[in-house]
Amino acid sequence: MASKAQESSSMKALVVEDNTVQRMVLSAKLHNFQCGITLAVNGKEAVDLFVEGKKFDIIFCDKDMPIMTGPEAVVKIRAMGETDVKIVGMSADDDAMEVFISAGADVFVPNQSMFRILSL
C-alpha cells in the first residue's frame, strides 16, 4: 500500500520498490535532500497515485515487482500524459536499461550505482 514518508518540501519524489530494505535506504538518502517522499510497493500502486491526481517531480522505479513491473508502470504513467515527471529506472538486471528507456524512463541507474550517487 502506498504511504507518505515525508511531505515537507517542494521537491516530491515517488519511490516504487517492493524490497523493504531498498525502499528504506533510498528513502533515507532522499530525506537528506529534504524531498517529500511517497512510497509504493509495486507499479500498480504508482499508477494509482497518478490516477488519484498526485503529482511528483521524480520517480525512482524498480524493475521487477509483483502485480505490475516498473517498465509497465512507466508506460502507463507516460500514456496518462505525465511527461514532466522525471523517471529513473533502477535494477541489477543486465537488460534493464534497454527495457526502461524503451518504456519511457528518462534515465537508468544500476541499483549499486544509485546509492553511490545519492551518497555524494
BADRENTI-345172 format. One record per residue (C-alpha): z, x negated, y; residue in three letters. Coordinates in pm, 1 decimal. Each point is the difference from the previous one (the first is absolute). Layout:
N
@up=Z&east=X&north=Y&aa=ALA
...
***
This chain:
120
@up=0.0&east=0.0&north=0.0&aa=MET
@up=-90.3&east=-129.4&north=343.1&aa=ALA
@up=290.4&east=-100.6&north=217.6&aa=SER
@up=71.0&east=-142.1&north=342.8&aa=LYS
@up=161.1&east=-340.6&north=-2.4&aa=ALA
@up=4.6&east=-46.4&north=376.7&aa=GLN
@up=-157.5&east=175.0&north=298.2&aa=GLU
@up=102.8&east=-182.3&north=318.2&aa=SER
@up=-312.3&east=-179.2&north=115.5&aa=SER
@up=-344.2&east=82.3&north=130.1&aa=SER
@up=-167.8&east=-187.0&north=-289.3&aa=MET
@up=-6.7&east=227.8&north=-305.5&aa=LYS
@up=-55.2&east=-148.5&north=-344.7&aa=ALA
@up=-53.3&east=178.0&north=-330.1&aa=LEU
@up=93.4&east=-194.2&north=-313.1&aa=VAL
@up=-166.4&east=141.7&north=-312.8&aa=VAL
@up=150.3&east=-179.1&north=-299.5&aa=GLU
@up=134.2&east=125.9&north=-333.4&aa=ASP
@up=206.9&east=-310.1&north=-75.7&aa=ASN
@up=348.4&east=45.0&north=148.1&aa=THR
@up=63.3&east=-371.3&north=52.5&aa=VAL
@up=-338.1&east=-59.4&north=166.1&aa=GLN
@up=56.7&east=305.1&north=220.8&aa=ARG
@up=344.1&east=-126.6&north=105.0&aa=MET
@up=-121.8&east=-353.1&north=72.3&aa=VAL
@up=-298.0&east=114.2&north=204.0&aa=LEU
@up=216.5&east=249.2&north=191.3&aa=SER
@up=253.6&east=-271.8&north=78.0&aa=ALA
@up=-274.3&east=-229.3&north=129.4&aa=LYS
@up=-148.6&east=276.6&north=215.5&aa=LEU
@up=346.8&east=80.7&north=131.8&aa=HIS
@up=-3.2&east=-347.7&north=159.0&aa=ASN
@up=-296.3&east=117.2&north=208.9&aa=PHE
@up=191.4&east=313.6&north=104.7&aa=GLN
@up=-259.3&east=230.3&north=-158.0&aa=CYS
@up=65.1&east=362.8&north=-74.8&aa=GLY
@up=-35.8&east=4.1&north=-377.7&aa=ILE
@up=-92.3&east=287.9&north=-227.7&aa=THR
@up=-1.2&east=-50.2&north=-377.1&aa=LEU
@up=-222.4&east=160.1&north=-263.9&aa=ALA
@up=10.9&east=-77.1&north=-372.4&aa=VAL
@up=-362.9&east=87.5&north=-77.1&aa=ASN
@up=-332.6&east=72.6&north=164.6&aa=GLY
@up=42.5&east=377.6&north=-16.9&aa=LYS
@up=318.0&east=-17.8&north=206.4&aa=GLU
@up=-184.8&east=-211.5&north=256.0&aa=ALA
@up=-288.7&east=247.9&north=21.4&aa=VAL
@up=245.8&east=291.1&north=24.2&aa=ASP
@up=162.0&east=-162.9&north=304.3&aa=LEU
@up=-337.1&east=0.2&north=177.0&aa=PHE
@up=-63.0&east=361.3&north=-106.3&aa=VAL
@up=335.0&east=83.9&north=165.4&aa=GLU
@up=-130.1&east=-156.5&north=322.3&aa=GLY
@up=197.3&east=-325.9&north=-9.8&aa=LYS
@up=-160.0&east=-296.3&north=176.2&aa=LYS
@up=42.4&east=-369.6&north=-70.4&aa=PHE
@up=-120.0&east=-319.6&north=163.4&aa=ASP
@up=-16.0&east=-194.0&north=-325.7&aa=ILE
@up=18.3&east=69.8&north=-373.3&aa=ILE
@up=100.3&east=-254.9&north=-262.1&aa=PHE
@up=-134.7&east=135.6&north=-327.5&aa=CYS
@up=43.8&east=-117.9&north=-358.8&aa=ASP
@up=-291.4&east=35.7&north=-240.7&aa=LYS
@up=133.4&east=131.0&north=-330.0&aa=ASP
@up=239.1&east=292.6&north=29.8&aa=MET
@up=59.1&east=318.4&north=-198.1&aa=PRO
@up=-150.6&east=335.2&north=105.2&aa=ILE
@up=-246.2&east=-155.8&north=249.8&aa=MET
@up=-97.4&east=-365.1&north=38.7&aa=THR
@up=-8.4&east=-181.9&north=331.0&aa=GLY
@up=-380.5&east=-16.0&north=22.8&aa=PRO
@up=-24.8&east=373.4&north=-78.6&aa=GLU
@up=245.9&east=70.2&north=281.3&aa=ALA
@up=-195.5&east=-221.1&north=240.1&aa=VAL
@up=-320.7&east=193.5&north=-72.8&aa=VAL
@up=176.3&east=333.1&north=61.9&aa=LYS
@up=172.1&east=-119.0&north=318.3&aa=ILE
@up=-326.8&east=-133.0&north=142.8&aa=ARG
@up=-179.3&east=323.4&north=-102.3&aa=ALA
@up=253.9&east=191.4&north=210.4&aa=MET
@up=-133.8&east=-184.6&north=306.1&aa=GLY
@up=286.8&east=-247.7&north=23.7&aa=GLU
@up=-198.7&east=-295.6&north=129.7&aa=THR
@up=251.9&east=-141.5&north=249.7&aa=ASP
@up=271.7&east=-81.3&north=-251.9&aa=VAL
@up=-21.1&east=-355.3&north=-134.6&aa=LYS
@up=23.8&east=-13.2&north=-378.7&aa=ILE
@up=116.3&east=-309.1&north=-186.2&aa=VAL
@up=-66.4&east=4.7&north=-374.2&aa=GLY
@up=244.8&east=-199.9&north=-212.3&aa=MET
@up=-10.1&east=-99.0&north=-366.0&aa=SER
@up=29.1&east=-287.6&north=-241.4&aa=ALA
@up=-319.7&east=113.2&north=-178.8&aa=ASP
@up=-303.0&east=-227.0&north=19.9&aa=ASP
@up=-245.0&east=283.9&north=72.6&aa=ASP
@up=219.6&east=179.7&north=253.2&aa=ALA
@up=-160.3&east=-139.5&north=314.8&aa=MET
@up=-342.8&east=140.1&north=-81.7&aa=GLU
@up=147.1&east=335.1&north=-104.5&aa=VAL
@up=207.8&east=39.4&north=317.2&aa=PHE
@up=-272.3&east=-108.9&north=241.1&aa=ILE
@up=-250.0&east=232.1&north=-171.7&aa=SER
@up=251.1&east=284.5&north=36.1&aa=ALA
@up=29.6&east=-55.7&north=375.8&aa=GLY
@up=296.3&east=-234.7&north=45.1&aa=ALA
@up=-18.8&east=-232.4&north=298.8&aa=ASP
@up=140.7&east=-302.4&north=-177.2&aa=VAL
@up=132.3&east=-109.0&north=-336.1&aa=PHE
@up=293.6&east=-233.1&north=-55.6&aa=VAL
@up=121.3&east=-114.3&north=-343.0&aa=PRO
@up=362.9&east=103.9&north=-55.8&aa=ASN
@up=130.0&east=-355.4&north=-4.2&aa=GLN
@up=-173.4&east=-80.3&north=330.1&aa=SER
@up=127.4&east=317.0&north=168.3&aa=MET
@up=359.9&east=-113.2&north=-10.3&aa=PHE
@up=-89.6&east=-346.9&north=128.3&aa=ARG
@up=-188.0&east=154.5&north=294.3&aa=ILE
@up=287.4&east=229.8&north=90.9&aa=LEU
@up=244.3&east=-292.5&north=-18.8&aa=SER
@up=-171.6&east=-185.2&north=284.9&aa=LEU
***
